[in-house]
């Protein structure tokens, strides 16, 4: 059995962005029971989310980039929410299609949006809001 009870999933095709996200989140997440998983491959992230859920590891939230080579962040979120509708999603992008973002928000699939480059305080504020919404 894993020592971790919670996981945070970050998906971006740029490894540097993932490193920065991981570094920033380590500052304000509980290290003892939360694992931060970084992915450049959205399909692998979807498979691993399924495994985490099977192992009773709660996904606190997913941060996903909008523009990736194989699938857009919007399509990823829609695919994720089909099987795991309760997992909160944050989209991160410098090139997001505003109509796609608005559609996700209108459909209740997106909890937060952060524009690249983001400020660490914006990320922290978004995460704190998600924590307050948890049952």
C-alpha positions in Angstrom: 0.0 0.0 0.0 1.3 3.4 -0.9 2.2 5.9 1.8 0.5 8.6 -0.2 -3.2 9.3 0.3 -3.4 12.2 -2.3 -1.9 13.0 -5.7 -1.6 16.1 -7.8 -1.2 15.6 -11.5 0.5 18.1 -13.8 0.6 17.7 -17.6 2.6 19.9 -20.0 4.7 19.1 -23.0 7.4 21.4 -21.7 9.5 19.6 -19.0 10.8 23.0 -17.7 7.2 24.1 -17.0 6.6 20.9 -15.1 9.8 21.4 -13.0 8.6 24.9 -12.1 5.1 23.7 -11.2 6.5 20.8 -9.1 8.9 23.2 -7.3 6.2 25.7 -6.6 3.7 23.2 -5.4 6.1 21.5 -3.0 6.1 24.8 -1.1 2.4 24.6 -0.2 1.3 20.9 -0.3 1.6 18.3 2.4 4.7 16.2 1.5 3.9 13.4 3.9 0.8 12.2 2.2 0.7 14.0 -1.2 2.6 13.0 -4.3 3.1 15.4 -7.2 3.2 13.6 -10.5 4.6 15.3 -13.6 3.7 14.2 -17.2 4.7 15.2 -20.7 2.3 12.5 -22.1 -1.4 13.1 -21.5 -2.3 9.4 -22.3 0.1 8.2 -19.6 -1.4 10.6 -17.2 -4.9 9.3 -17.9 -3.8 5.7 -17.3 -2.0 6.6 -14.1 -5.0 8.5 -12.8 -7.1 5.4 -13.2 -4.4 3.4 -11.3 -4.3 6.0 -8.5 -8.1 6.0 -8.1 -8.0 2.1 -8.1 -5.4 2.3 -5.2 -7.6 4.7 -3.3 -5.3 7.6 -3.8 -7.4 10.8 -4.1 -6.5 13.1 -6.9 -6.7 16.5 -5.4 -6.5 18.3 -8.7 -5.1 18.1 -12.2 -3.2 21.0 -13.9 -3.1 20.7 -17.6 -1.6 22.8 -20.4 -3.9 23.9 -23.1 -1.7 23.4 -26.2 0.0 20.0 -26.4 1.1 18.0 -29.5 -1.2 15.0 -29.3 -4.3 16.3 -27.5 -5.4 19.8 -26.4 -5.9 20.4 -22.7 -9.6 21.0 -23.3 -10.0 17.5 -24.9 -7.9 16.0 -22.0 -10.2 17.5 -19.4 -13.3 16.3 -21.2 -11.9 12.8 -21.4 -10.9 12.9 -17.7 -14.3 14.2 -16.6 -16.1 11.4 -18.5 -14.6 8.8 -16.1 -13.7 11.0 -13.1 -16.1 13.9 -13.0 -15.2 15.0 -9.4 -11.5 15.6 -10.1 -10.9 19.4 -10.2 -9.0 20.8 -13.2 -6.9 23.8 -13.6 -5.8 24.9 -17.1 -2.5 26.6 -17.7 -1.8 28.2 -21.0 -0.2 31.1 -22.9 -2.2 30.3 -26.1 -5.6 29.0 -25.0 -8.6 29.4 -27.2 -11.0 31.5 -25.2 -14.1 29.9 -26.6 -12.7 26.5 -25.5 -12.1 27.8 -22.0 -15.5 29.4 -21.9 -17.1 26.1 -23.0 -15.3 24.1 -20.3 -16.3 26.7 -17.6 -20.0 26.7 -18.9 -20.0 22.9 -18.8 -18.7 22.9 -15.2 -15.5 21.1 -16.2 -12.9 23.7 -15.3 -12.3 25.1 -11.8 -9.5 27.6 -12.7 -7.4 29.0 -15.5 -3.9 30.4 -15.2 -2.2 32.4 -18.0 1.4 31.6 -18.7 3.6 33.0 -17.3 1.8 32.8 -14.0 2.8 34.1 -10.6 3.4 31.6 -7.8 0.9 33.5 -5.7 -1.8 32.9 -8.4 -1.1 29.2 -8.4 -1.3 29.1 -4.6 -4.5 31.1 -4.6 -6.1 28.7 -7.1 -5.0 25.7 -5.1 -6.3 27.2 -1.8 -9.7 27.8 -3.4 -9.8 24.2 -4.6 -9.0 23.1 -1.0 -11.9 25.1 0.4 -14.3 23.5 -2.1 -13.4 20.0 -1.0 -16.0 18.1 1.1 
